[in-house]
Amino acid sequence: MLKSNINKVVYYYLGISILILIFSISSDNLSPIRSLFVIVAIMFTILNFSYIILSLLKFKQKENIFLLLSVLVSCILLIEMGLRFFSTEYTTYFEKAHEIYRSYYDIYKVNQLSYPPNDTITFEAKNEYKYAFTTNSQGYCDQEWSPEKQGNEYRILTLGDSFTVGMGAPMESSWVNVLKRKLKVEGKIVNALNAGVSGSDIVNEVYKAKKLSPLYHPDAIILCLNVSDIVDIYLRGGESRFSNPQTPTNPIGNWEKLYQYSFIYRVYIHNIKKRDFLFLSENEEKQLEEKSIKIISAELRNLNQYCIVNKITFFFFIHPHGMELKDAKYLYKNFPVVRGELEDISTDLMDNFIDLKSFVAYENIYHKNDRHFNTLGYKYMGDFIVDSFEEKIIQRVNVD
């Protein structure tokens, strides 16, 4: 009787497992729930084939062995479900914000300098926001730019990543638009061109600054930096990306596929192997940080010299991510030293963003999972920039 029932269960679950596998692996971008289906299907397939092999080999105790394996598989699946549903520690950024798994080593194979021109782009994060942005003929999320300046126009070219684009809030709420509305220079009409692109970094921004400045003649350039530049530069490299683009070797190679599906394997990678979200060891991460900061410093000096030669006022500032607000510290502890190394360049580190004693309600200014600022966050960011740079801009205008 037991043998007959087990046979029925084996073939029944084998069929279901194969169907689940076919359904689940039809997409490379799996959600944590969908990847759980894959794990379930794989485990049941292994279990069922084990029983079939035991039967073919005529093991006398195959029913007992099958039941033991069933208990083992059930325990593994319970742990997998627990790690998914009762903890967010091992869920990646893309899984939290977009319910899909994406490898950083695949994403950064594409180096995007602008968006498709005259297009509509939808930025969204699951259950947090969804906003449509329109691009101009230059491929940036802004109104159309005119090469000719009005006689009394003070034109600012703004550069940065998705935080400069304004991702996480309506297009008109970006810090660039806050700057445009709030910055007052006597006798001048302030105009800010938003050349931000999501996923960009300082190497791309310096390249764009030199490309766009001769065309649109900015009086000032404001560059927005954050710690993601460190990761961006590690994955894309320095200026060599434009002539010989290369993505670094994934430290765990093809094992990332298992990482995508199994949260137990993620525990092994992060807790036992002590590797970060890029699968780097502590020593490798330190080398990444040092190398990237050197490139950032060199690029800042490069852009500063370009601005001096072309009589453009140059400002840059550093801001934190949402997760850094929560922890009240920068992800890479040495990142703020960029400011100290470049005392000859006008700069501000947004220390009041990090000082949670003076700004307790940090949760109200950014999206929890996506980590981009909301409308209030960008207003605060724009206000900070105006307060930091307005007097310096006015002084420069008066000198000119």
C-alpha positions as CSV (number, residue, x, y, z in Angstrom):
1,M,0.0,0.0,0.0
2,L,2.8,2.4,1.0
3,K,4.7,1.5,-2.2
4,S,1.7,2.1,-4.4
5,N,0.9,5.5,-2.8
6,I,4.5,6.6,-3.1
7,N,4.6,5.7,-6.8
8,K,1.6,7.8,-7.4
9,V,3.1,10.8,-5.5
10,V,6.4,10.5,-7.3
11,Y,4.9,10.6,-10.8
12,Y,2.4,13.2,-9.8
13,Y,5.0,15.6,-8.4
14,L,7.4,14.9,-11.2
15,G,4.9,16.1,-13.7
16,I,4.1,19.2,-11.7
17,S,7.8,20.0,-11.1
18,I,8.6,19.9,-14.8
19,L,5.6,22.2,-15.6
20,I,6.8,24.7,-12.9
21,L,10.3,24.6,-14.3
22,I,9.2,25.3,-17.8
23,F,7.0,28.2,-16.6
24,S,9.5,29.7,-14.3
25,I,12.6,29.7,-16.4
26,S,10.8,31.4,-19.3
27,S,12.2,34.7,-18.0
28,D,15.7,35.7,-16.9
29,N,14.3,38.4,-14.6
30,L,12.8,36.4,-11.8
31,S,11.1,37.7,-8.7
32,P,11.9,36.2,-5.3
33,I,8.5,34.4,-5.4
34,R,9.1,33.0,-8.9
35,S,12.6,31.9,-8.1
36,L,11.1,30.0,-5.1
37,F,9.0,28.1,-7.6
38,V,12.2,27.1,-9.4
39,I,13.8,25.9,-6.2
40,V,10.6,23.9,-5.3
41,A,10.5,22.4,-8.8
42,I,14.2,21.5,-8.8
43,M,14.1,20.0,-5.4
44,F,11.0,17.9,-6.2
45,T,12.5,16.8,-9.5
46,I,15.7,15.7,-7.8
47,L,13.6,13.9,-5.2
48,N,11.4,12.1,-7.7
49,F,14.3,11.1,-9.9
50,S,16.1,9.8,-6.8
51,Y,13.1,7.5,-6.1
52,I,13.0,6.3,-9.7
53,I,16.8,5.5,-9.7
54,L,16.4,3.7,-6.4
55,S,13.6,1.7,-7.9
56,L,15.6,0.8,-11.0
57,L,18.5,-0.3,-8.7
58,K,16.0,-2.3,-6.7
59,F,16.8,-0.9,-3.3
60,K,14.8,-2.8,-0.7
61,Q,14.5,0.3,1.6
62,K,13.8,2.8,-1.2
63,E,10.5,3.9,0.4
64,N,12.3,4.7,3.7
65,I,15.1,6.5,1.9
66,F,12.6,8.4,-0.1
67,L,10.8,9.5,3.0
68,L,14.1,10.6,4.6
69,L,15.0,12.6,1.5
70,S,11.5,14.1,1.5
71,V,12.0,15.4,5.1
72,L,15.4,16.9,4.0
73,V,13.9,18.6,1.0
74,S,11.0,19.9,3.1
75,C,13.5,21.4,5.6
76,I,15.5,23.1,2.8
77,L,12.3,24.6,1.3
78,L,11.1,25.8,4.7
79,I,14.4,27.6,5.2
80,E,14.2,29.1,1.7
81,M,10.7,30.4,2.3
82,G,11.7,31.8,5.7
83,L,14.6,33.8,4.3
84,R,12.4,35.2,1.6
85,F,9.3,36.1,3.6
86,F,10.6,36.9,7.1
87,S,13.8,38.8,6.3
88,T,14.9,41.4,3.8
89,E,18.6,41.1,4.6
90,Y,19.3,38.9,1.6
91,T,16.9,40.5,-0.9
92,T,18.7,42.6,-3.5
93,Y,17.9,46.2,-4.4
94,F,16.3,45.3,-7.7
95,E,14.1,42.6,-6.0
96,K,12.9,45.1,-3.4
97,A,12.2,47.9,-5.8
98,H,11.3,46.1,-9.0
99,E,10.6,42.5,-8.0
100,I,13.2,41.2,-10.4
101,Y,16.8,39.9,-10.0
102,R,19.4,41.8,-12.1
103,S,23.1,41.2,-12.0
104,Y,25.3,44.3,-11.6
105,Y,27.8,42.6,-13.9
106,D,25.2,42.6,-16.7
107,I,23.7,46.0,-16.1
108,Y,27.0,47.8,-16.4
109,K,27.9,46.3,-19.8
110,V,25.8,49.2,-21.2
111,N,27.2,52.7,-20.7
112,Q,24.3,55.1,-21.2
113,L,25.2,58.8,-21.8
114,S,21.7,59.9,-22.6
115,Y,18.1,58.7,-23.2
116,P,16.3,58.2,-26.5
117,P,15.5,61.8,-27.8
118,N,11.9,63.1,-27.9
119,D,10.6,60.1,-26.0
120,T,8.5,59.3,-22.9
121,I,10.3,57.3,-20.2
122,T,8.4,55.8,-17.2
123,F,10.4,55.5,-14.0
124,E,8.7,53.3,-11.4
125,A,9.3,51.3,-8.3
126,K,6.9,48.6,-7.2
127,N,4.2,50.0,-4.8
128,E,6.2,53.2,-4.4
129,Y,6.0,55.5,-7.4
130,K,5.4,55.6,-11.1
131,Y,6.1,58.8,-13.1
132,A,6.4,59.5,-16.8
133,F,9.3,61.8,-18.0
134,T,9.7,63.3,-21.4
135,T,13.0,63.8,-23.1
136,N,14.1,66.7,-25.3
137,S,15.9,66.4,-28.7
138,Q,19.2,66.1,-26.9
139,G,18.0,63.0,-25.0
140,Y,17.7,64.5,-21.5
141,C,14.7,64.7,-19.2
142,D,14.2,68.4,-19.6
143,Q,12.6,71.1,-21.7
144,E,14.1,71.8,-25.1
145,W,17.5,73.6,-24.9
146,S,18.4,76.6,-27.0
147,P,22.0,77.0,-28.1
148,E,21.4,80.8,-27.9
149,K,21.2,82.4,-24.5
150,Q,19.1,85.4,-23.7
151,G,21.1,88.5,-22.9
152,N,20.4,88.4,-19.2
153,E,20.3,84.6,-18.8
154,Y,22.5,82.9,-16.2
155,R,22.7,79.3,-17.5
156,I,23.7,76.4,-15.3
157,L,24.5,72.9,-16.6
158,T,23.6,70.3,-14.0
159,L,25.2,66.8,-14.2
160,G,24.6,63.6,-12.2
161,D,22.8,60.3,-12.1
162,S,19.2,59.4,-11.3
163,F,19.1,61.8,-8.3
164,T,19.7,64.6,-10.8
165,V,17.1,63.3,-13.2
166,G,14.7,63.4,-10.3
167,M,13.7,59.7,-10.2
168,G,11.2,59.0,-7.5
169,A,9.1,62.2,-7.9
170,P,7.3,64.0,-10.7
171,M,9.6,65.5,-13.4
172,E,8.9,69.1,-12.2
173,S,10.0,68.2,-8.6
174,S,13.7,67.4,-9.4
175,W,16.3,69.4,-7.4
176,V,17.3,71.0,-10.7
177,N,13.8,72.5,-11.1
178,V,13.8,73.5,-7.4
179,L,17.1,75.3,-8.1
180,K,15.6,77.0,-11.2
181,R,12.7,78.3,-9.2
182,K,14.5,79.3,-6.0
183,L,17.9,80.7,-7.1
184,K,17.8,84.5,-7.5
185,V,20.5,86.5,-9.1
186,E,19.8,90.2,-9.5
187,G,19.4,91.3,-13.1
188,K,19.6,87.7,-14.3
189,I,17.1,85.0,-15.4
190,V,18.4,81.7,-14.0
191,N,18.0,78.7,-16.3
192,A,19.2,75.2,-15.4
193,L,19.8,72.5,-18.0
194,N,19.2,69.0,-16.5
195,A,21.7,66.6,-18.1
196,G,21.3,63.9,-15.5
197,V,21.2,60.2,-16.6
198,S,20.3,57.3,-14.3
199,G,23.2,55.1,-13.6
200,S,25.8,57.7,-14.7
201,D,29.0,58.5,-12.9
202,I,31.7,61.2,-12.8
203,V,33.6,59.8,-15.8
204,N,30.5,60.1,-18.0
205,E,29.7,63.5,-16.6
206,V,33.1,65.0,-17.4
207,Y,32.8,63.6,-20.9
208,K,29.3,65.2,-21.3
209,A,30.4,68.5,-19.8
210,K,33.1,68.8,-22.4
211,K,30.6,67.8,-25.1
212,L,27.7,70.0,-24.1
213,S,29.5,73.1,-22.9
214,P,30.6,74.4,-26.3
215,L,27.1,73.9,-27.6
216,Y,25.1,75.5,-24.8
217,H,27.5,77.9,-23.2
218,P,26.8,77.4,-19.5
219,D,27.9,80.1,-17.0
220,A,28.2,77.4,-14.3
221,I,28.3,73.7,-13.9
222,I,26.9,71.8,-10.9
223,L,27.9,68.2,-10.5
224,C,26.1,65.9,-8.2
225,L,28.0,62.9,-6.7
226,N,27.2,60.0,-4.4
227,V,28.8,56.7,-3.3
228,S,27.3,54.9,-6.3
229,D,30.0,56.5,-8.3
230,I,32.5,54.2,-6.6
231,V,30.6,51.1,-7.8
232,D,30.0,52.6,-11.2
233,I,33.7,53.2,-11.8
234,Y,34.6,49.8,-10.6
235,L,32.2,48.1,-13.0
236,R,32.9,50.5,-16.0
237,G,36.5,51.6,-15.4
238,G,37.9,55.1,-16.1
239,E,38.1,56.9,-19.4
240,S,39.2,53.7,-21.2
241,R,35.5,52.7,-21.2
242,F,35.0,55.0,-24.3
243,S,37.7,53.2,-26.4
244,N,37.9,49.7,-24.8
245,P,34.9,49.0,-22.6
246,Q,35.4,46.1,-20.2
247,T,33.4,44.7,-17.3
248,P,35.4,43.1,-14.4
249,T,35.2,39.4,-13.9
250,N,32.4,38.3,-11.7
251,P,34.1,36.8,-8.5
252,I,31.6,34.0,-8.3
253,G,31.2,33.5,-12.0
254,N,28.4,31.2,-13.1
255,W,27.5,30.5,-9.4
256,E,25.6,33.8,-9.5
257,K,22.8,31.8,-11.2
258,L,22.5,29.8,-8.0
259,Y,22.7,33.0,-6.0
260,Q,19.7,34.3,-8.0
261,Y,17.6,31.3,-7.1
262,S,18.7,30.3,-3.6
263,F,18.6,32.4,-0.5
264,I,20.5,29.7,1.4
265,Y,23.4,30.2,-1.0
266,R,23.1,34.0,-0.3
267,V,23.6,33.3,3.4
268,Y,26.7,31.3,2.5
269,I,28.1,34.0,0.3
270,H,27.5,36.9,2.7
271,N,27.8,35.3,6.2
272,I,30.3,32.6,5.6
273,K,32.4,33.8,2.7
274,K,32.0,37.4,3.9
275,R,31.4,38.9,0.5
276,D,29.5,42.1,-0.3
277,F,26.7,42.6,-2.8
278,L,29.3,42.6,-5.7
279,F,30.6,39.4,-4.2
280,L,33.9,41.1,-3.3
281,S,35.9,40.2,-0.2
282,E,36.7,42.9,2.4
283,N,40.2,43.3,0.9
284,E,38.9,43.5,-2.7
285,E,36.3,46.1,-1.6
286,K,39.0,48.2,0.0
287,Q,41.0,48.1,-3.2
288,L,37.9,49.0,-5.2
289,E,37.2,52.0,-3.0
290,E,40.8,53.3,-3.1
291,K,41.0,53.0,-6.9
292,S,37.7,54.6,-7.6
293,I,38.3,57.5,-5.3
294,K,41.6,58.2,-7.1
295,I,39.7,58.3,-10.4
296,I,37.0,60.5,-8.9
297,S,39.6,62.9,-7.6
298,A,41.4,63.0,-11.0
299,E,38.2,63.5,-12.9
300,L,37.1,66.4,-10.6
301,R,40.5,68.1,-11.1
302,N,40.1,67.5,-14.9
303,L,36.7,69.1,-15.0
304,N,37.8,72.0,-12.7
305,Q,40.7,72.8,-15.0
306,Y,38.4,72.7,-18.0
307,C,36.0,75.1,-16.3
308,I,38.9,77.5,-15.4
309,V,40.1,77.6,-19.0
310,N,36.6,78.2,-20.3
311,K,35.6,80.6,-17.6
312,I,32.8,78.4,-16.2
313,T,32.1,78.5,-12.5
314,F,32.3,74.9,-11.2
315,F,30.5,73.5,-8.2
316,F,30.1,69.9,-7.0
317,F,28.5,68.4,-4.0
318,I,28.1,65.0,-2.4
319,H,24.8,63.6,-1.1
320,P,23.8,60.4,0.7
321,H,21.6,57.6,-0.5
322,G,18.5,56.6,1.5
323,M,20.2,53.6,3.1
324,E,23.0,56.0,4.3
325,L,20.4,58.3,5.9
326,K,19.1,55.3,7.8
327,D,22.5,54.3,9.1
328,A,23.8,57.8,9.5
329,K,27.0,57.0,7.7
330,Y,28.4,56.7,4.2
331,L,28.5,53.2,2.6
332,Y,32.2,53.7,1.8
333,K,33.7,55.5,4.8
334,N,36.5,57.1,2.9
335,F,34.3,58.7,0.2
336,P,34.0,62.1,2.0
337,V,37.8,62.5,1.8
338,V,37.2,63.6,-1.8
339,R,36.2,67.0,-0.3
340,G,39.4,67.3,1.8
341,E,41.6,66.4,-1.1
342,L,40.1,69.1,-3.3
343,E,40.1,72.2,-1.2
344,D,40.8,74.3,-4.2
345,I,37.5,73.4,-5.7
346,S,34.2,74.8,-4.4
347,T,32.4,71.9,-2.7
348,D,30.0,71.0,0.0
349,L,29.3,67.7,1.7
350,M,25.7,67.4,2.8
351,D,26.6,66.9,6.4
352,N,23.2,68.0,7.5
353,F,21.7,65.1,5.6
354,I,23.8,62.7,7.7
355,D,23.3,64.5,11.0
356,L,20.1,62.7,12.1
357,K,20.0,64.7,15.3
358,S,19.1,67.8,13.3
359,F,16.8,65.9,10.8
360,V,15.0,63.1,12.5
361,A,12.3,62.5,10.0
362,Y,14.6,61.2,7.3
363,E,12.1,58.4,6.5
364,N,9.8,61.0,5.0
365,I,12.1,62.2,2.2
366,Y,12.9,59.0,0.4
367,H,11.3,55.7,-0.8
368,K,12.1,52.8,1.5
369,N,12.8,50.2,-1.1
370,D,13.8,52.2,-4.1
371,R,15.9,54.6,-2.0
372,H,15.5,57.6,-4.3
373,F,14.1,60.8,-2.8
374,N,10.5,61.8,-3.1
375,T,9.2,65.3,-3.8
376,L,10.0,66.5,-0.2
377,G,13.5,65.0,-0.5
378,Y,14.3,66.7,-3.7
379,K,13.0,70.0,-2.3
380,Y,15.3,69.7,0.7
381,M,18.1,68.8,-1.7
382,G,17.4,71.8,-4.0
383,D,17.1,74.1,-1.0
384,F,20.5,72.9,0.3
385,I,22.2,73.5,-3.1
386,V,20.8,77.0,-3.4
387,D,21.8,77.9,0.2
388,S,25.3,76.5,-0.4
389,F,26.0,78.1,-3.8
390,E,23.8,81.2,-4.2
391,E,26.2,83.6,-2.5
392,K,29.1,82.3,-4.4
393,I,27.2,82.6,-7.7
394,I,26.2,86.1,-7.0
395,Q,29.8,87.0,-6.1
396,R,31.0,85.5,-9.4
397,V,28.3,87.4,-11.4
398,N,29.3,90.7,-9.8
399,V,32.9,90.1,-10.6
400,D,32.1,89.4,-14.2
